Amino acid sequence: METKLKILLLTATLAFFIGVGATFTFANAAGADSQALGMVALGAAIAIAIPGLAAAFGLGMATSAIAAAGAERPEIIGRFFIFIVFIEAIAIYALIVAIFIITMLPAYL
């Protein structure tokens, strides 16, 4: 297995366990109806974690391809930055969804 893939899997595993730990911490602190609060917090964590990892992976691939293409033909680099914007938009949409989910949290407190 490549080193980059090992690092990505380790990071995803750590993020998952940290998210689950934070969820149970929120659930225990809330007291009443703590399971619903924990599930909302876990949903917000998943809503930002998966698209964030996908956007990071896509940005890594796209920027390396842009750098390789720019080494051969420097005049086409500007055209490829629109792809970077589209990939970054995925992460921004995920952040907006996570914020919408988090706004549900005060209803459970």
DRENBA-576980 format. One record per atom (N, C-alpha, C): residue number from 1; residue in three letters; atom name; x, y, z. Coordinates in Angstrom, 1 decimal, decimal comma, padded with zeros to 4 digits. Atoms other than C-alpha are relative to their C-alpha. Layout:
(node NUM; ALA; CA; (X; Y; Z))
...
END
This chain:
(node 1; MET; N; (000,8; -001,2; 000,0))
(node 1; MET; CA; (000,0; 000,0; 000,0))
(node 1; MET; C; (000,9; 001,2; 000,0))
(node 2; GLU; N; (-000,8; -001,2; 000,1))
(node 2; GLU; CA; (001,3; 003,4; -000,9))
(node 2; GLU; C; (000,0; 000,8; 001,4))
(node 3; THR; N; (-000,1; -000,8; -001,2))
(node 3; THR; CA; (002,4; 005,8; 001,9))
(node 3; THR; C; (-001,2; 001,0; 000,1))
(node 4; LYS; N; (001,1; -001,0; 000,0))
(node 4; LYS; CA; (-000,2; 008,5; 000,9))
(node 4; LYS; C; (-001,3; -000,7; 000,3))
(node 5; LEU; N; (001,2; 000,7; -000,3))
(node 5; LEU; CA; (-003,0; 006,0; 001,0))
(node 5; LEU; C; (-000,1; -000,4; 001,5))
(node 6; LYS; N; (000,0; 000,4; -001,5))
(node 6; LYS; CA; (-001,9; 004,8; 004,5))
(node 6; LYS; C; (-000,3; 001,2; 000,8))
(node 7; ILE; N; (000,2; -001,2; -000,7))
(node 7; ILE; CA; (-001,8; 008,4; 005,7))
(node 7; ILE; C; (-001,5; 000,4; -000,1))
(node 8; LEU; N; (001,4; -000,4; 000,2))
(node 8; LEU; CA; (-005,2; 009,1; 004,2))
(node 8; LEU; C; (-001,0; -000,9; 000,9))
(node 9; LEU; N; (000,8; 000,9; -000,8))
(node 9; LEU; CA; (-006,7; 006,0; 005,9))
(node 9; LEU; C; (000,1; 000,2; 001,5))
(node 10; LEU; N; (-000,3; -000,3; -001,4))
(node 10; LEU; CA; (-005,1; 006,8; 009,2))
(node 10; LEU; C; (-000,7; 001,3; 000,4))
(node 11; THR; N; (000,6; -001,3; -000,3))
(node 11; THR; CA; (-006,4; 010,4; 009,1))
(node 11; THR; C; (-001,5; -000,2; 000,0))
(node 12; ALA; N; (001,4; 000,2; 000,0))
(node 12; ALA; CA; (-009,9; 009,2; 008,2))
(node 12; ALA; C; (-000,5; -000,8; 001,2))
(node 13; THR; N; (000,3; 000,8; -001,2))
(node 13; THR; CA; (-009,9; 006,6; 011,0))
(node 13; THR; C; (000,0; 000,9; 001,2))
(node 14; LEU; N; (-000,1; -000,9; -001,1))
(node 14; LEU; CA; (-008,7; 009,2; 013,5))
(node 14; LEU; C; (-001,2; 001,0; 000,1))
(node 15; ALA; N; (001,1; -000,9; 000,0))
(node 15; ALA; CA; (-011,3; 011,7; 012,4))
(node 15; ALA; C; (-001,3; -000,6; 000,4))
(node 16; PHE; N; (001,2; 000,7; -000,4))
(node 16; PHE; CA; (-014,0; 009,1; 012,7))
(node 16; PHE; C; (-000,1; -000,2; 001,5))
(node 17; PHE; N; (000,0; 000,3; -001,4))
(node 17; PHE; CA; (-013,1; 008,1; 016,2))
(node 17; PHE; C; (-000,1; 001,3; 000,9))
(node 18; ILE; N; (000,1; -001,2; -000,7))
(node 18; ILE; CA; (-012,7; 011,7; 017,3))
(node 18; ILE; C; (-001,4; 000,6; -000,1))
(node 19; GLY; N; (001,4; -000,4; 000,2))
(node 19; GLY; CA; (-016,1; 012,5; 015,8))
(node 19; GLY; C; (-001,0; -000,8; 000,9))
(node 20; VAL; N; (000,8; 000,8; -000,8))
(node 20; VAL; CA; (-017,7; 009,6; 017,6))
(node 20; VAL; C; (000,1; 000,3; 001,5))
(node 21; GLY; N; (-000,2; -000,4; -001,4))
(node 21; GLY; CA; (-016,1; 010,6; 020,9))
(node 21; GLY; C; (-000,6; 001,3; 000,3))
(node 22; ALA; N; (000,7; -001,3; -000,2))
(node 22; ALA; CA; (-017,3; 014,2; 020,5))
(node 22; ALA; C; (-001,5; -000,2; 000,1))
(node 23; THR; N; (001,5; 000,2; -000,1))
(node 23; THR; CA; (-020,8; 012,9; 019,8))
(node 23; THR; C; (-000,4; -000,6; 001,3))
(node 24; PHE; N; (000,4; 000,6; -001,3))
(node 24; PHE; CA; (-020,9; 010,8; 022,9))
(node 24; PHE; C; (000,2; 001,0; 001,2))
(node 25; THR; N; (-000,2; -001,0; -001,0))
(node 25; THR; CA; (-019,5; 013,7; 024,9))
(node 25; THR; C; (-001,2; 001,0; 000,0))
(node 26; PHE; N; (001,2; -000,9; 000,1))
(node 26; PHE; CA; (-022,3; 016,0; 023,6))
(node 26; PHE; C; (-001,2; -000,7; 000,6))
(node 27; ALA; N; (001,2; 000,7; -000,5))
(node 27; ALA; CA; (-024,9; 013,3; 024,3))
(node 27; ALA; C; (000,0; -000,1; 001,5))
(node 28; ASN; N; (-000,1; 000,1; -001,5))
(node 28; ASN; CA; (-023,7; 012,8; 027,9))
(node 28; ASN; C; (-000,2; 001,3; 000,7))
(node 29; ALA; N; (000,1; -001,3; -000,6))
(node 29; ALA; CA; (-023,6; 016,5; 028,6))
(node 29; ALA; C; (-001,4; 000,5; -000,1))
(node 30; ALA; N; (001,3; -000,5; 000,3))
(node 30; ALA; CA; (-027,1; 017,1; 027,2))
(node 30; ALA; C; (-001,0; -000,5; 001,0))
(node 31; GLY; N; (000,9; 000,6; -000,9))
(node 31; GLY; CA; (-028,9; 014,8; 029,6))
(node 31; GLY; C; (-001,3; -000,5; -000,6))
(node 32; ALA; N; (001,3; 000,4; 000,6))
(node 32; ALA; CA; (-032,5; 014,7; 028,3))
(node 32; ALA; C; (000,1; -000,1; -001,5))
(node 33; ASP; N; (000,1; 000,3; 001,4))
(node 33; ASP; CA; (-033,0; 013,2; 024,9))
(node 33; ASP; C; (001,4; 000,1; -000,7))
(node 34; SER; N; (-001,4; -000,1; 000,4))
(node 34; SER; CA; (-029,2; 012,8; 024,5))
(node 34; SER; C; (000,2; -000,8; -001,2))
(node 35; GLN; N; (-000,2; 000,8; 001,2))
(node 35; GLN; CA; (-029,5; 010,2; 021,8))
(node 35; GLN; C; (-000,3; 000,8; -001,3))
(node 36; ALA; N; (000,3; -000,9; 001,2))
(node 36; ALA; CA; (-031,1; 012,7; 019,4))
(node 36; ALA; C; (001,0; 001,0; -000,2))
(node 37; LEU; N; (-001,0; -001,0; 000,1))
(node 37; LEU; CA; (-028,6; 015,3; 020,2))
(node 37; LEU; C; (001,3; -000,6; -000,6))
(node 38; GLY; N; (-001,2; 000,6; 000,5))
(node 38; GLY; CA; (-025,7; 012,9; 019,6))
(node 38; GLY; C; (-000,1; -000,4; -001,5))
(node 39; MET; N; (000,2; 000,4; 001,5))
(node 39; MET; CA; (-027,2; 011,7; 016,2))
(node 39; MET; C; (000,1; 001,3; -000,8))
(node 40; VAL; N; (-000,1; -001,3; 000,7))
(node 40; VAL; CA; (-027,5; 015,4; 015,1))
(node 40; VAL; C; (001,4; 000,4; -000,2))
(node 41; ALA; N; (-001,4; -000,4; 000,0))
(node 41; ALA; CA; (-023,9; 016,1; 016,0))
(node 41; ALA; C; (000,8; -001,0; -000,9))
(node 42; LEU; N; (-000,7; 000,9; 000,9))
(node 42; LEU; CA; (-022,8; 012,9; 014,3))
(node 42; LEU; C; (-000,3; 000,2; -001,5))
(node 43; GLY; N; (000,4; -000,3; 001,4))
(node 43; GLY; CA; (-024,8; 013,8; 011,2))
(node 43; GLY; C; (000,8; 001,2; -000,5))
(node 44; ALA; N; (-000,7; -001,2; 000,4))
(node 44; ALA; CA; (-023,1; 017,2; 011,1))
(node 44; ALA; C; (001,5; -000,4; -000,3))
(node 45; ALA; N; (-001,3; 000,4; 000,2))
(node 45; ALA; CA; (-019,7; 015,6; 011,5))
(node 45; ALA; C; (000,2; -000,8; -001,3))
(node 46; ILE; N; (-000,1; 000,8; 001,2))
(node 46; ILE; CA; (-020,3; 013,1; 008,7))
(node 46; ILE; C; (-000,2; 000,9; -001,3))
(node 47; ALA; N; (000,3; -000,8; 001,1))
(node 47; ALA; CA; (-021,8; 015,8; 006,5))
(node 47; ALA; C; (001,2; 000,9; -000,5))
(node 48; ILE; N; (-001,2; -000,8; 000,4))
(node 48; ILE; CA; (-018,5; 017,8; 006,5))
(node 48; ILE; C; (001,2; -000,9; -000,2))
(node 49; ALA; N; (-001,2; 000,8; 000,1))
(node 49; ALA; CA; (-016,0; 014,9; 006,9))
(node 49; ALA; C; (000,2; -000,7; -001,4))
(node 50; ILE; N; (-000,1; 000,8; 001,3))
(node 50; ILE; CA; (-016,8; 012,8; 003,8))
(node 50; ILE; C; (000,3; 000,9; -001,2))
(node 51; PRO; N; (-000,3; -000,8; 001,1))
(node 51; PRO; CA; (-017,0; 015,6; 001,3))
(node 51; PRO; C; (001,3; 000,8; 000,1))
(node 52; GLY; N; (-001,2; -000,6; -000,2))
(node 52; GLY; CA; (-014,1; 017,3; 002,9))
(node 52; GLY; C; (001,2; -000,8; -000,4))
(node 53; LEU; N; (-001,0; 000,9; 000,4))
(node 53; LEU; CA; (-011,9; 014,3; 002,4))
(node 53; LEU; C; (000,0; -000,2; -001,5))
(node 54; ALA; N; (000,1; 000,1; 001,5))
(node 54; ALA; CA; (-013,2; 013,9; -001,2))
(node 54; ALA; C; (000,5; 001,2; -000,7))
(node 55; ALA; N; (-000,5; -001,2; 000,6))
(node 55; ALA; CA; (-012,5; 017,5; -002,0))
(node 55; ALA; C; (001,5; 000,1; 000,2))
(node 56; ALA; N; (-001,4; 000,0; -000,2))
(node 56; ALA; CA; (-009,0; 017,2; -000,5))
(node 56; ALA; C; (000,7; -000,9; -001,0))
(node 57; PHE; N; (-000,6; 001,0; 001,0))
(node 57; PHE; CA; (-008,3; 014,1; -002,6))
(node 57; PHE; C; (-000,1; 000,5; -001,4))
(node 58; GLY; N; (000,2; -000,6; 001,3))
(node 58; GLY; CA; (-009,7; 015,8; -005,7))
(node 58; GLY; C; (000,9; 001,2; -000,3))
(node 59; LEU; N; (-000,9; -001,2; 000,1))
(node 59; LEU; CA; (-007,7; 019,0; -005,1))
(node 59; LEU; C; (001,5; -000,5; -000,2))
(node 60; GLY; N; (-001,4; 000,5; 000,2))
(node 60; GLY; CA; (-004,5; 017,0; -004,8))
(node 60; GLY; C; (000,3; -000,6; -001,4))
(node 61; MET; N; (-000,1; 000,6; 001,3))
(node 61; MET; CA; (-005,1; 015,1; -008,0))
(node 61; MET; C; (000,0; 001,2; -001,1))
(node 62; ALA; N; (000,1; -001,1; 001,0))
(node 62; ALA; CA; (-006,1; 018,3; -009,9))
(node 62; ALA; C; (001,2; 000,9; 000,0))
(node 63; THR; N; (-001,1; -000,9; 000,0))
(node 63; THR; CA; (-003,3; 020,5; -008,8))
(node 63; THR; C; (001,3; -000,7; -000,5))
(node 64; SER; N; (-001,2; 000,7; 000,6))
(node 64; SER; CA; (-000,7; 017,8; -009,6))
(node 64; SER; C; (-000,1; -000,1; -001,5))
(node 65; ALA; N; (000,2; 000,0; 001,5))
(node 65; ALA; CA; (-002,2; 017,5; -013,1))
(node 65; ALA; C; (000,2; 001,4; -000,6))
(node 66; ILE; N; (-000,2; -001,4; 000,5))
(node 66; ILE; CA; (-002,3; 021,3; -013,5))
(node 66; ILE; C; (001,5; 000,3; -000,1))
(node 67; ALA; N; (-001,5; -000,3; 000,0))
(node 67; ALA; CA; (001,4; 021,5; -012,5))
(node 67; ALA; C; (000,7; -000,8; -001,1))
(node 68; ALA; N; (-000,6; 000,8; 001,1))
(node 68; ALA; CA; (002,3; 018,7; -015,0))
(node 68; ALA; C; (-000,3; 000,6; -001,3))
(node 69; ALA; N; (000,3; -000,6; 001,3))
(node 69; ALA; CA; (000,4; 020,4; -017,8))
(node 69; ALA; C; (000,6; 001,3; -000,1))
(node 70; GLY; N; (-000,6; -001,3; 000,1))
(node 70; GLY; CA; (001,8; 023,8; -016,9))
(node 70; GLY; C; (001,5; -000,1; -000,3))
(node 71; ALA; N; (-001,4; 000,2; 000,3))
(node 71; ALA; CA; (005,3; 022,4; -017,2))
(node 71; ALA; C; (000,2; -000,2; -001,5))
(node 72; GLU; N; (-000,1; 000,2; 001,5))
(node 72; GLU; CA; (004,6; 021,4; -020,8))
(node 72; GLU; C; (-000,4; 001,2; -000,8))
(node 73; ARG; N; (000,5; -001,2; 000,7))
(node 73; ARG; CA; (002,5; 024,4; -021,9))
(node 73; ARG; C; (-000,5; 001,0; 001,1))
(node 74; PRO; N; (000,3; -001,0; -001,1))
(node 74; PRO; CA; (002,5; 027,3; -019,4))
(node 74; PRO; C; (-001,2; 000,9; -000,3))
(node 75; GLU; N; (001,1; -000,9; 000,3))
(node 75; GLU; CA; (-000,2; 029,2; -021,3))
(node 75; GLU; C; (-001,4; -000,5; 000,3))
(node 76; ILE; N; (001,3; 000,6; -000,3))
(node 76; ILE; CA; (-003,0; 026,8; -020,4))
(node 76; ILE; C; (-000,3; -000,1; 001,5))
(node 77; ILE; N; (000,2; 000,1; -001,5))
(node 77; ILE; CA; (-002,6; 027,0; -016,6))
(node 77; ILE; C; (-001,3; 000,7; 000,4))
(node 78; GLY; N; (001,1; -000,8; -000,4))
(node 78; GLY; CA; (-005,2; 029,7; -016,3))
(node 78; GLY; C; (-001,4; -000,6; -000,3))
(node 79; ARG; N; (001,2; 000,6; 000,4))
(node 79; ARG; CA; (-007,9; 027,7; -018,0))
(node 79; ARG; C; (-000,4; -001,1; 001,0))
(node 80; PHE; N; (000,3; 001,1; -000,8))
(node 80; PHE; CA; (-007,6; 024,9; -015,5))
(node 80; PHE; C; (-000,4; 000,4; 001,4))
(node 81; PHE; N; (000,4; -000,4; -001,4))
(node 81; PHE; CA; (-008,3; 026,9; -012,3))
(node 81; PHE; C; (-001,5; 000,0; 000,2))
(node 82; ILE; N; (001,4; 000,1; -000,1))
(node 82; ILE; CA; (-012,0; 026,7; -013,0))
(node 82; ILE; C; (-000,3; -001,4; 000,6))
(node 83; PHE; N; (000,2; 001,3; -000,6))
(node 83; PHE; CA; (-011,7; 023,0; -012,1))
(node 83; PHE; C; (000,2; 000,0; 001,5))
(node 84; ILE; N; (-000,3; -000,1; -001,4))
(node 84; ILE; CA; (-010,2; 023,9; -008,8))
(node 84; ILE; C; (-001,2; 000,7; 000,8))
(node 85; VAL; N; (001,1; -000,6; -000,6))
(node 85; VAL; CA; (-013,1; 026,2; -008,1))
(node 85; VAL; C; (-001,2; -001,0; 000,2))
(node 86; PHE; N; (001,1; 001,0; -000,1))
(node 86; PHE; CA; (-015,6; 023,4; -008,8))
(node 86; PHE; C; (000,2; -001,0; 001,1))
(node 87; ILE; N; (-000,3; 001,0; -001,1))
(node 87; ILE; CA; (-013,8; 021,0; -006,5))
(node 87; ILE; C; (-000,2; 000,6; 001,3))
(node 88; GLU; N; (000,1; -000,7; -001,3))
(node 88; GLU; CA; (-013,6; 023,6; -003,7))
(node 88; GLU; C; (-001,5; 000,3; 000,3))
(node 89; ALA; N; (001,5; -000,3; -000,2))
(node 89; ALA; CA; (-017,4; 024,3; -004,2))
(node 89; ALA; C; (-000,6; -001,2; 000,7))
(node 90; ILE; N; (000,6; 001,2; -000,6))
(node 90; ILE; CA; (-018,1; 020,7; -003,1))
(node 90; ILE; C; (000,2; 000,1; 001,5))
(node 91; ALA; N; (-000,3; -000,2; -001,5))
(node 91; ALA; CA; (-016,4; 021,4; 000,3))
(node 91; ALA; C; (-000,8; 001,1; 000,6))
(node 92; ILE; N; (000,8; -001,1; -000,5))
(node 92; ILE; CA; (-018,2; 024,7; 000,6))
(node 92; ILE; C; (-001,5; -000,4; 000,2))
(node 93; TYR; N; (001,4; 000,5; -000,2))
(node 93; TYR; CA; (-021,6; 023,1; 000,0))
(node 93; TYR; C; (-000,1; -000,9; 001,2))
(node 94; ALA; N; (000,1; 000,9; -001,2))
(node 94; ALA; CA; (-020,8; 020,4; 002,6))
(node 94; ALA; C; (000,1; 000,8; 001,3))
(node 95; LEU; N; (000,0; -000,9; -001,2))
(node 95; LEU; CA; (-019,9; 023,2; 005,1))
(node 95; LEU; C; (-001,3; 000,6; 000,2))
(node 96; ILE; N; (001,3; -000,6; -000,2))
(node 96; ILE; CA; (-023,2; 024,9; 004,5))
(node 96; ILE; C; (-001,0; -001,0; 000,5))
(node 97; VAL; N; (000,9; 001,0; -000,5))
(node 97; VAL; CA; (-025,1; 021,6; 005,0))
(node 97; VAL; C; (000,3; -000,3; 001,4))
(node 98; ALA; N; (-000,4; 000,2; -001,4))
(node 98; ALA; CA; (-023,2; 021,0; 008,2))
(node 98; ALA; C; (-000,5; 001,1; 000,9))
(node 99; ILE; N; (000,5; -001,2; -000,8))
(node 99; ILE; CA; (-024,1; 024,5; 009,4))
(node 99; ILE; C; (-001,5; -000,1; 000,2))
(node 100; PHE; N; (001,4; 000,2; -000,2))
(node 100; PHE; CA; (-027,7; 023,8; 008,7))
(node 100; PHE; C; (-000,4; -001,1; 001,0))
(node 101; ILE; N; (000,3; 001,1; -000,9))
(node 101; ILE; CA; (-027,6; 020,6; 010,6))
(node 101; ILE; C; (000,3; 000,5; 001,5))
(node 102; ILE; N; (-000,4; -000,5; -001,4))
(node 102; ILE; CA; (-025,8; 022,3; 013,6))
(node 102; ILE; C; (-001,0; 001,0; 000,5))
(node 103; THR; N; (001,0; -000,9; -000,5))
(node 103; THR; CA; (-028,5; 024,9; 013,7))
(node 103; THR; C; (-001,2; -000,7; 000,6))
(node 104; MET; N; (001,1; 000,8; -000,7))
(node 104; MET; CA; (-030,9; 022,1; 014,8))
(node 104; MET; C; (000,4; -000,3; 001,4))
(node 105; LEU; N; (-000,4; 000,4; -001,3))
(node 105; LEU; CA; (-028,8; 021,5; 017,9))
(node 105; LEU; C; (-000,7; 000,8; 001,1))
(node 106; PRO; N; (000,6; -000,7; -001,1))
(node 106; PRO; CA; (-030,3; 024,3; 020,1))
(node 106; PRO; C; (-001,4; -000,5; 000,3))
(node 107; ALA; N; (001,3; 000,5; -000,3))
(node 107; ALA; CA; (-033,7; 022,7; 019,7))
(node 107; ALA; C; (000,0; -001,2; 000,9))
(node 108; TYR; N; (-000,1; 001,1; -000,9))
(node 108; TYR; CA; (-032,4; 019,7; 021,6))
(node 108; TYR; C; (000,6; 000,3; 001,4))
(node 109; LEU; N; (-000,7; -000,4; -001,2))
(node 109; LEU; CA; (-030,7; 021,6; 024,4))
(node 109; LEU; C; (-001,0; 000,5; 001,0))
END
